[in-house]
Amino acid sequence: MDYLPFLIDLHRQGLRQGPGGDDQSQLVIELACLHRSKPLKVADIGCGTGAGSLYLAKTLNAQIIAVDVIKDFLDELTHRARQAGVEEKISTLTCGMDELPFTDDELDIIWSEGSIYNIGFEKGISQWQRFLKSGGLLVVSEITWTTEFRPTELQDYWTAQYPEIDTASAKIKVLEKHGYSPLGHFILPESCWLKEYYEPMEDRFEDFLLRNEHTQEAMIIVDAERKEIEMYRQFKEYYGYGVYIGKKR
Ligand SMILES: C[S@@+](CC[C@H](N)C(=O)[O-])C[C@H]1O[C@@H](n2cnc3c(N)ncnc32)[C@H](O)[C@@H]1O
């Protein structure tokens, strides 16, 4: 079965395709001491429909290359950038995150919210390091255990989804191993999952199923999303999305 067209249909209308929030993007800017007026070249990798790119374009003096493997998401991003009047600050690139065309020392910032899991945290941060200027910033968010131990049901569920899920201390060690000095880390608050991502998606389920005539693919996707949301509501004290800010040494 080809689920991709259905996944695009469900997620394209979302402001976000994963947990996040503008206030938390602002917190990153503060923790990293980014100056609003300094000209910056930024790649937003796995940008989806562009919540991160749009925020950065509105907030910083940045040229942003918004990268995603799904062109429909980038088309939506372009439309939103026009609506927000920041289209001149954002260009799009349809490309896999493990075949990026950037040159060595080209970027001031690599920004990647909820996306690096597609190639794996360690592979992503190690491959991307060379694209950053010396002293450049890596900002990634990644699902993270927030306790040392957790119920087996939860451990089994998330390990099957993403074997690299780990604690923040382990993630920071991986950053250090690959040439980044940690500048900051925090866990996204619950509102970034529920208000920004899950609840708007739940509101779209009914229309999505109707539009797709309750095909098996559409129902399987909704069931999987419902399961993920249920796991979060039940077990949210054990995991979250960690935001990691590293500076290229
Ligand atoms: C969970 S969404 C996050 C989107 C966005 N950053 C946000 O926070 O709303 C993950 C994104 O990664 C993109 N993606 C998946 N595999 C990719 C790959 N190999 N290369 C580039 N983008 C990819 C998906 O199309 C999707 O837009």
PDBQT file of the ligand as one rigid body, heavy atoms in Angstrom, charges set to zero:
ROOT
HETATM    1  C1  LIG A 301       7.618  15.429  11.704  1.00  0.00    +0.000 C 
HETATM    2  S1  LIG A 301       7.740  16.411  10.238  1.00  0.00    +0.000 S 
HETATM    3  C2  LIG A 301       8.363  17.943  10.877  1.00  0.00    +0.000 C 
HETATM    4  C3  LIG A 301       8.121  19.106   9.954  1.00  0.00    +0.000 C 
HETATM    5  C4  LIG A 301       8.471  20.490  10.486  1.00  0.00    +0.000 C 
HETATM    6  N1  LIG A 301       9.875  20.623  10.773  1.00  0.00    +0.000 N 
HETATM    7  C5  LIG A 301       7.665  20.826  11.703  1.00  0.00    +0.000 C 
HETATM    8  O1  LIG A 301       8.231  20.784  12.817  1.00  0.00    +0.000 OA
HETATM    9  O2  LIG A 301       6.488  21.118  11.574  1.00  0.00    +0.000 OA
HETATM   10  C6  LIG A 301       9.119  15.672   9.416  1.00  0.00    +0.000 C 
HETATM   11  C7  LIG A 301       9.425  16.258   8.042  1.00  0.00    +0.000 C 
HETATM   12  O3  LIG A 301      10.572  15.619   7.496  1.00  0.00    +0.000 OA
HETATM   13  C8  LIG A 301      10.357  15.419   6.108  1.00  0.00    +0.000 C 
HETATM   14  N2  LIG A 301      11.218  14.322   5.658  1.00  0.00    +0.000 N 
HETATM   15  C9  LIG A 301      11.059  12.982   5.865  1.00  0.00    +0.000 A 
HETATM   16  N3  LIG A 301      12.094  12.294   5.354  1.00  0.00    +0.000 NA
HETATM   17  C10 LIG A 301      12.919  13.223   4.809  1.00  0.00    +0.000 A 
HETATM   18  C11 LIG A 301      14.175  13.126   4.124  1.00  0.00    +0.000 A 
HETATM   19  N4  LIG A 301      14.774  11.965   3.938  1.00  0.00    +0.000 N 
HETATM   20  N5  LIG A 301      14.735  14.268   3.698  1.00  0.00    +0.000 NA
HETATM   21  C12 LIG A 301      14.140  15.476   3.892  1.00  0.00    +0.000 A 
HETATM   22  N6  LIG A 301      12.961  15.625   4.545  1.00  0.00    +0.000 NA
HETATM   23  C13 LIG A 301      12.362  14.506   4.992  1.00  0.00    +0.000 A 
HETATM   24  C14 LIG A 301       8.887  15.116   5.989  1.00  0.00    +0.000 C 
HETATM   25  O4  LIG A 301       8.415  15.342   4.686  1.00  0.00    +0.000 OA
HETATM   26  C15 LIG A 301       8.308  16.081   7.015  1.00  0.00    +0.000 C 
HETATM   27  O5  LIG A 301       7.996  17.310   6.440  1.00  0.00    +0.000 OA
ENDROOT
TORSDOF 0
